[in-house]
Each structure stands twice: as structure tokens, then as C-alpha cells.
Amino acid sequence: MPSAQPESLTLDRIATPVGEVLLVTDGEGAVRALDFADYEDRMSRLLARHAPGAVVVEGRAPDRVRRAVEGWFGGDLTALDGLTVKTGGTAFQRTVWAALRDIPAGETRSYGQLAAAIGSPRAVRAAGLANGQNPIAVIVPCHRVIGANGTLTGYAGGLERKRWLLDHERGA
């Protein structure tokens, strides 16, 4: 019985105002990961969890995906809305990540509000942990989640970058 070929993913690198982003897509053009170049090790670890056995090769993402990422960083805050994302993760994590995409650009939610939005208001800590395991930054906008008192709290890409992303969305 022949063994299945490992999934092939493409890693593209795109310059942005807050540093180079790493964009990983599959053969169908779904985004599998997006992170900042200075966090490539983290992205690789998450990708190994969400796409075990996949082979990642340097290349160019499909033009529509690349244009959407460039467009968002260029000021079109709706550019990412139609992109397809595909992750592994638990059912709970995928529910949290879907809820993140429902937060409008320029708005924020607390971890408690995020937990309530998925129908699990007592799962604040679990929602926060799922938020932190999001492999697709910006497109799945985990940067829009803040502390209950309105402070910027943990962001895998760094708090200065989180501040920039939120200011960008607010037109600041």
C-alpha cells in the first residue's frame, strides 16, 4: 500500500510597516499560518501542530491572498475578510478563532467578552489560551482581544506591534 504524500505548503514573505510577515498557504490557497518573521520559530511549532507532516517550501502565495495581506496593511481593512483559513486545533480553539474573525476591525473585546461570544462565559482562561495558540495572526485577529480593564495584554507578536495593529485599524 503506497504511503500518502505529505501535504505541501508554501511560505511567502511579505514586507509590512511593522516587519516582514510569513504567510503560509496550502495548494488550494487557504491560509494555514501567518506570523511575523521574528517569530518564525513559534510559527513553525504551531504549524507542526496544526499540519503535522506537512512540507513547507519557500515560494509565492496565490496572488489574491498576497494582495489581500498587502491591501490590509495598506489600509483596506476589509481586504482579509474573504480569505479562507484552515487550521488544526481542537473544536474549542476553532470556535474561539472563528469568533475572533467576527470582531470588527477597529474594535476590541475582553477575554470575558470573547468567552461569552462563544457561549462559554466561564471559560475566560480557556478562551485566552486558545487566543494565544492562534496560528494565523492578523487574519484571525487575536490582536483585538485586550484585558478587562482595557489594557493591552499579551500578544505573541509583541505589545508594540499589537498597539500598531490596533492604531492602524482605528486610522490613528
C-alpha positions as CSV (number, residue, x, y, z in Angstrom):
1,M,0.0,0.0,0.0
2,P,1.7,3.3,-1.1
3,S,2.1,5.9,1.6
4,A,0.4,9.2,1.2
5,Q,2.4,12.1,0.1
6,P,3.0,14.8,2.8
7,E,1.0,17.9,2.3
8,S,3.0,20.7,0.6
9,L,2.6,24.2,2.0
10,T,4.1,27.4,0.5
11,L,5.9,30.0,2.7
12,D,5.8,33.6,1.3
13,R,7.5,36.6,2.9
14,I,5.8,40.0,2.6
15,A,7.2,43.3,3.8
16,T,4.8,45.3,6.0
17,P,5.1,48.6,8.0
18,V,5.7,46.5,11.2
19,G,8.1,44.0,9.8
20,E,8.1,41.1,7.4
21,V,5.2,38.7,7.7
22,L,5.4,35.0,6.9
23,L,2.4,33.8,5.0
24,V,1.8,30.0,4.7
25,T,-0.8,28.7,2.2
26,D,-1.8,25.3,1.0
27,G,-2.4,24.1,-2.5
28,E,-6.0,25.4,-2.5
29,G,-5.0,28.9,-1.4
30,A,-6.2,28.5,2.2
31,V,-4.1,30.4,4.7
32,R,-2.5,27.9,7.2
33,A,-0.3,30.3,9.1
34,L,0.6,34.0,9.3
35,D,3.2,35.4,11.7
36,F,6.0,37.9,11.9
37,A,9.4,36.9,10.7
38,D,11.0,37.5,14.1
39,Y,8.6,34.8,15.4
40,E,9.3,32.2,12.8
41,D,10.2,29.5,15.3
42,R,6.8,30.0,17.1
43,M,5.0,29.8,13.7
44,S,6.9,26.6,12.8
45,R,5.9,25.0,16.1
46,L,2.2,25.9,15.7
47,L,2.2,24.8,12.1
48,A,3.7,21.4,13.0
49,R,0.8,21.0,15.5
50,H,-1.8,22.1,13.0
51,A,-0.4,20.5,9.9
52,P,1.6,17.5,11.1
53,G,4.0,16.1,8.5
54,A,3.5,19.0,6.1
55,V,6.4,20.0,4.0
56,V,6.9,23.8,3.8
57,V,8.7,25.2,0.8
58,E,9.6,28.8,0.1
59,G,7.5,30.3,-2.7
60,R,4.8,32.8,-3.6
61,A,1.3,32.7,-2.1
62,P,-1.5,32.9,-4.6
63,D,-1.9,36.5,-5.9
64,R,-5.3,37.1,-4.4
65,V,-4.1,36.1,-0.9
66,R,-0.9,38.1,-1.2
67,R,-2.8,41.2,-2.5
68,A,-5.3,40.8,0.4
69,V,-2.5,40.9,3.0
70,E,-0.7,43.8,1.3
71,G,-4.0,45.6,1.0
72,W,-4.9,45.2,4.6
73,F,-1.5,46.6,5.7
74,G,-2.0,49.4,3.1
75,G,-5.3,50.5,4.7
76,D,-8.1,48.4,3.2
77,L,-9.4,46.9,6.5
78,T,-11.8,44.6,4.6
79,A,-9.2,43.0,2.4
80,L,-8.7,40.0,4.6
81,D,-12.4,39.3,5.2
82,G,-12.9,36.8,2.3
83,L,-9.8,34.8,2.8
84,T,-10.2,31.1,3.7
85,V,-8.2,29.9,6.7
86,K,-7.6,26.3,7.6
87,T,-6.2,25.2,10.9
88,G,-6.0,22.1,13.1
89,G,-6.7,22.7,16.7
90,T,-9.4,21.5,19.0
91,A,-13.1,22.2,18.3
92,F,-13.0,24.7,21.1
93,Q,-9.9,26.5,19.7
94,R,-11.5,26.7,16.2
95,T,-14.7,28.1,17.8
96,V,-12.6,30.8,19.5
97,W,-10.7,31.6,16.3
98,A,-13.9,31.9,14.3
99,A,-15.3,34.3,17.0
100,L,-12.2,36.4,16.6
101,R,-13.0,36.9,12.9
102,D,-16.4,38.3,14.0
103,I,-14.8,41.2,15.9
104,P,-15.0,44.2,13.5
105,A,-11.7,46.0,12.6
106,G,-11.0,48.9,14.9
107,E,-12.9,47.3,17.8
108,T,-11.7,45.3,20.7
109,R,-13.1,42.7,23.1
110,S,-12.0,41.5,26.5
111,Y,-11.3,37.9,27.1
112,G,-14.5,37.7,29.1
113,Q,-16.5,39.1,26.1
114,L,-14.8,36.6,23.8
115,A,-15.7,33.7,26.1
116,A,-19.3,35.0,26.3
117,A,-19.4,35.3,22.5
118,I,-18.8,31.6,22.1
119,G,-21.5,30.7,24.7
120,S,-19.0,29.8,27.4
121,P,-18.8,32.8,29.7
122,R,-17.0,30.9,32.4
123,A,-14.2,29.8,30.0
124,V,-12.3,33.1,30.1
125,R,-8.9,31.4,30.7
126,A,-9.5,28.7,28.1
127,A,-10.5,31.4,25.6
128,G,-7.4,33.3,26.4
129,L,-5.2,30.2,25.9
130,A,-6.9,29.4,22.6
131,N,-6.3,33.0,21.5
132,G,-2.6,32.6,22.3
133,Q,-2.4,29.4,20.2
134,N,-3.9,31.1,17.1
135,P,-1.6,30.2,14.1
136,I,-3.0,32.9,11.8
137,A,-2.2,36.3,13.2
138,V,-3.9,39.4,11.7
139,I,-6.4,37.4,9.5
140,V,-7.7,35.7,12.7
141,P,-7.3,39.0,14.7
142,C,-6.2,37.9,18.1
143,H,-4.7,41.4,18.5
144,R,-8.3,42.7,19.0
145,V,-8.5,41.0,22.4
146,I,-7.5,43.1,25.4
147,G,-7.6,42.9,29.2
148,A,-10.9,43.5,31.1
149,N,-9.6,46.9,32.2
150,G,-8.8,48.0,28.7
151,T,-5.1,47.4,28.8
152,L,-3.1,45.7,26.1
153,T,-2.2,42.3,27.3
154,G,-0.1,39.5,25.8
155,Y,0.4,39.3,22.1
156,A,2.7,36.8,20.5
157,G,4.0,39.4,18.1
158,G,4.8,41.8,20.9
159,L,2.8,44.6,22.5
160,E,4.3,47.4,20.4
161,R,3.1,45.5,17.3
162,K,-0.3,44.9,18.9
163,R,-0.6,48.6,19.5
164,W,0.4,49.4,15.9
165,L,-2.2,46.9,14.5
166,L,-5.0,48.4,16.7
167,D,-4.0,52.0,15.8
168,H,-3.8,51.0,12.1
169,E,-7.4,49.7,12.3
170,R,-8.6,52.8,14.1
171,G,-7.0,55.1,11.5
172,A,-4.6,56.6,14.0
